[in-house]
Amino acid sequence: MIEAIASSIAVGIKKVVPEHPSSVAVLQYSLALILNGAFIIGLSLLLSIITGKTAEVAIILISFALLRQVSGGLHLKSGMSCVLVSTGVATVLSLVNLGQTITLTITAISMLLMLLLAPSNIEKQSRIPKRYYPILKAVSVVIVAVNLLIQSDVIALAFIAQGITLILTRR
């Protein structure tokens, strides 16, 4: 569905601006990324209004996305599956309340996952040369370590969810 919408918009752009330097395929890819993010954010926030957990969902989405940018992770086969899974995970995690001990434990596990597995599966998603991967690993660990100071249960949950996507890339 997302790919079809992106394709339709890309073809429309090329009809209106045929001399645009980007091909329909490049426009479609870029638009699919934008639509994917917009649908995840929009649907997650819509559901969060219903659950009364808007702040939690916003924190989860931001934390997850920030860590994902430097650590990589699993990519689902279609944009719509990404939207549904991401929205579902953000919504469910926003409803979970952890105690301080579990929050710190999950944060420590996430740090270990980043240390062992990050960055993962970013070769096709990034232009960052491999020589910088150790820096991405360090940044991933530091991002997660900040939650040792903040001690937010929703941030811990977002980070462990992102850590799980690193594990799933190893399958």
Secondary structure by P-SEA (a helix, b strand, c coil): caaaaaaaaaaaaaaacccccccaaaaaaaaaaaaaaaaaaaaaaaaaaaaccaaaaaaaaaaaaaaaacccccccccaaaaaaaaaaaaaaaaaccccaaaaaaaaaaaaaaaaccccccccccccccccaaaaaaaaaaaaaacccccccaaaaaaaaaaaaaaaaaac
